[in-house]
Amino acid sequence: MGKTVWFVSRQVYWGVDEEDSRCVEIAFGGRDYSNADMLDPKYKGEGQEYSDPREAVTVAIEIEKLWRKDDPKASIHIDYGATGGSTMPFLNFPTNDELIAWADKTFEQMPKCDQCGGHRDAENYYRFYDDLDLGKFCSKHCAEKAQDYAARNRIPCPICEGEKYEGDAFCNGSHCCDDSFLDKDPNHIEHGHVIHLKTDDPTGPGLCEYCVTLATAKQGVN
């Protein structure tokens, strides 16, 4: 399947009844997934791809009006669909209200950018640090903006002073325990592949001996 875009074109379908052949087509997937009977672009917005189905419908309605004005005797309809790369005339004949309702519903179901909340492509999106847990973004701009925000909201790890995200207990570095260890056996915690005895040191419950050493040294405890 093509990109998450809709391509608007005028078509005169071959192999269908004459009264059904003229269509302002809204094809999912982009230009390469439109039908092959496309006319040369004549009206504003024609022959273009739209990432927002609502905009595609608005443009298609306007094109249909202008086409009717230039050819008042012609039977013209607007339709949408997905050819999958094959030839497949769209012959459902929805009303304008139905087109608008379809576009609104489709837009609401589309994946959204984790930064701006706008539409993003389902498969082709931006991210940073190659970590999908940090978000999927519609553009490089949004990815960089989210990255800047994340950097500003990092605070020092209380053990090694490395960066950690606000809300995390520790930075999850190779020598620091994270809060997941607190759910383990109360007498032991797992640090890497080694089990360390849990201490009663007031620098923090659940810290392994290595982290306690670092923490006490930072506090000037001998």
C-alpha positions as CSV (number, residue, x, y, z in Angstrom):
1,M,0.0,0.0,0.0
2,G,1.2,3.5,-0.7
3,K,1.7,6.5,1.7
4,T,-0.9,7.8,4.0
5,V,-2.0,10.5,1.6
6,W,-4.9,11.0,-0.8
7,F,-4.5,12.0,-4.4
8,V,-7.2,14.1,-6.1
9,S,-7.7,13.9,-9.8
10,R,-10.3,14.0,-12.5
11,Q,-11.0,10.7,-14.2
12,V,-12.9,9.6,-17.2
13,Y,-13.1,5.9,-16.5
14,W,-12.9,3.4,-19.4
15,G,-15.2,0.4,-19.6
16,V,-18.1,1.8,-17.5
17,D,-21.4,3.5,-18.5
18,E,-20.9,6.9,-20.0
19,E,-23.0,8.6,-17.3
20,D,-20.8,7.0,-14.6
21,S,-17.4,7.6,-16.2
22,R,-16.6,11.2,-15.0
23,C,-15.3,11.2,-11.5
24,V,-13.4,13.5,-9.2
25,E,-11.3,10.8,-7.6
26,I,-9.8,10.7,-4.1
27,A,-7.3,7.9,-4.2
28,F,-5.6,6.6,-1.1
29,G,-1.9,5.9,-1.4
30,G,-0.9,8.8,-3.6
31,R,-0.5,9.4,-7.3
32,D,0.8,5.9,-8.1
33,Y,-2.3,4.4,-6.6
34,S,-4.8,6.5,-8.6
35,N,-6.7,5.1,-11.6
36,A,-5.1,5.3,-15.0
37,D,-7.8,7.4,-16.8
38,M,-6.7,10.7,-15.3
39,L,-7.2,14.0,-17.2
40,D,-4.6,16.7,-17.3
41,P,-4.9,19.0,-14.2
42,K,-7.0,22.0,-14.9
43,Y,-8.4,23.3,-11.6
44,K,-6.7,24.5,-8.4
45,G,-5.7,21.6,-6.2
46,E,-6.0,19.0,-8.9
47,G,-3.3,16.4,-9.3
48,Q,-2.0,16.9,-5.8
49,E,-1.5,14.7,-2.7
50,Y,-3.1,15.5,0.6
51,S,-2.1,14.2,4.0
52,D,-5.4,15.3,5.5
53,P,-8.5,13.6,4.0
54,R,-10.7,16.5,5.0
55,E,-8.7,18.8,2.8
56,A,-8.8,16.3,-0.1
57,V,-12.6,16.3,0.2
58,T,-12.8,20.1,0.3
59,V,-10.7,20.4,-2.8
60,A,-12.6,17.6,-4.6
61,I,-16.0,19.3,-4.0
62,E,-14.6,22.6,-5.4
63,I,-13.2,20.8,-8.5
64,E,-16.5,19.1,-9.1
65,K,-18.3,22.5,-9.1
66,L,-15.9,24.0,-11.6
67,W,-16.0,21.0,-13.8
68,R,-19.8,21.1,-13.9
69,K,-19.7,24.8,-14.7
70,D,-17.5,24.1,-17.7
71,D,-19.4,21.1,-18.8
72,P,-23.0,21.5,-17.5
73,K,-24.4,18.5,-19.5
74,A,-21.9,16.0,-18.0
75,S,-22.8,13.6,-15.2
76,I,-20.0,14.0,-12.7
77,H,-19.5,12.4,-9.3
78,I,-17.0,12.5,-6.5
79,D,-15.7,9.3,-5.0
80,Y,-12.9,7.9,-2.8
81,G,-11.2,4.5,-2.5
82,A,-8.0,2.5,-2.7
83,T,-7.0,0.8,-6.0
84,G,-4.1,-1.1,-4.4
85,G,-2.2,-0.2,-7.5
86,S,-4.7,-1.8,-9.9
87,T,-7.4,-0.3,-12.1
88,M,-10.5,0.0,-10.1
89,P,-13.1,2.7,-10.9
90,F,-14.7,4.2,-7.9
91,L,-18.5,3.9,-8.4
92,N,-20.1,4.3,-4.9
93,F,-21.5,7.8,-5.6
94,P,-21.5,9.2,-2.0
95,T,-23.2,12.5,-1.3
96,N,-21.1,15.5,-0.2
97,D,-22.4,15.0,3.4
98,E,-21.2,11.4,3.3
99,L,-17.8,12.4,1.9
100,I,-17.4,14.9,4.7
101,A,-18.4,12.4,7.3
102,W,-16.0,9.8,5.9
103,A,-13.1,12.4,5.9
104,D,-13.8,13.4,9.5
105,K,-13.9,9.8,10.7
106,T,-10.8,8.9,8.8
107,F,-8.9,11.8,10.2
108,E,-9.9,10.9,13.8
109,Q,-8.6,7.4,13.3
110,M,-5.3,8.4,11.8
111,P,-2.1,8.1,14.0
112,K,-1.1,11.4,15.6
113,C,2.2,13.1,16.1
114,D,3.4,12.8,19.8
115,Q,4.6,16.4,19.7
116,C,2.1,18.5,17.9
117,G,-0.9,16.2,17.8
118,G,-1.3,16.5,14.1
119,H,-1.4,13.7,11.6
120,R,1.6,11.5,11.0
121,D,2.1,8.7,8.5
122,A,1.5,5.2,10.0
123,E,4.7,3.8,8.6
124,N,7.0,6.7,7.6
125,Y,7.5,8.9,10.7
126,Y,10.4,10.6,12.6
127,R,11.9,9.5,15.9
128,F,15.0,10.3,17.9
129,Y,17.5,8.1,19.7
130,D,16.0,5.1,17.7
131,D,13.7,4.7,20.7
132,L,10.0,4.4,19.8
133,D,9.1,4.8,23.5
134,L,10.2,8.4,23.2
135,G,7.6,9.1,20.5
136,K,6.7,9.0,16.8
137,F,6.6,12.3,15.1
138,C,5.2,13.8,11.9
139,S,8.3,15.8,10.9
140,K,12.0,16.4,11.7
141,H,10.9,19.7,13.3
142,C,8.6,17.9,15.8
143,A,11.2,15.2,16.6
144,E,13.8,17.8,17.3
145,K,11.4,19.9,19.4
146,A,10.5,16.8,21.5
147,Q,14.2,16.0,21.9
148,D,14.9,19.5,23.1
149,Y,12.0,19.2,25.6
150,A,13.2,15.9,26.8
151,A,16.7,17.3,27.3
152,R,15.4,20.2,29.3
153,N,13.4,17.8,31.5
154,R,16.3,15.6,32.5
155,I,17.7,15.8,36.0
156,P,20.8,14.2,37.5
157,C,20.7,10.6,38.7
158,P,21.1,10.6,42.5
159,I,23.7,7.9,42.3
160,C,26.1,8.6,39.4
161,E,24.9,12.1,38.4
162,G,24.2,11.0,34.9
163,E,21.0,12.2,33.2
164,K,17.7,10.6,34.0
165,Y,14.2,11.5,32.9
166,E,12.0,13.3,35.4
167,G,9.9,10.8,37.1
168,D,12.5,8.0,36.9
169,A,14.2,6.9,40.0
170,F,17.6,6.3,38.4
171,C,19.3,6.7,35.1
172,N,19.4,2.9,34.4
173,G,23.1,3.1,33.7
174,S,25.3,0.1,34.0
175,H,26.2,0.8,37.6
176,C,22.9,2.2,38.9
177,C,19.9,0.4,40.2
178,D,16.5,1.4,38.8
179,D,13.2,1.4,40.6
180,S,12.2,-1.9,39.1
181,F,14.5,-3.6,41.5
182,L,12.4,-2.5,44.4
183,D,9.8,-5.0,43.4
184,K,12.1,-7.9,43.9
185,D,13.0,-9.9,47.1
186,P,13.2,-7.4,50.0
187,N,16.5,-8.8,51.1
188,H,18.3,-8.8,47.7
189,I,18.2,-6.9,44.5
190,E,19.5,-7.9,41.1
191,H,22.2,-5.7,39.7
192,G,23.3,-6.8,36.2
193,H,23.8,-10.6,36.5
194,V,24.9,-10.4,40.1
195,I,22.8,-10.6,43.3
196,H,23.9,-8.0,45.9
197,L,22.8,-7.9,49.5
198,K,20.5,-5.1,50.2
199,T,21.8,-2.8,52.9
200,D,20.1,-0.6,55.5
201,D,22.1,2.4,54.5
202,P,19.9,5.6,54.7
203,T,21.1,6.8,51.3
204,G,18.3,4.8,49.8
205,P,16.5,1.5,50.2
206,G,17.1,-1.0,47.5
207,L,20.6,0.2,46.5
208,C,23.2,-2.3,45.8
209,E,26.6,-2.2,47.5
210,Y,28.2,-0.5,44.5
211,C,25.6,2.3,44.5
212,V,25.7,2.7,48.2
213,T,29.5,3.2,47.9
214,L,29.0,6.0,45.4
215,A,26.2,7.6,47.3
216,T,28.1,7.7,50.6
217,A,31.2,9.0,48.9
218,K,29.3,11.9,47.4
219,Q,27.9,12.7,50.9
220,G,31.4,12.6,52.4
221,V,30.7,9.6,54.5
222,N,33.8,7.5,55.3
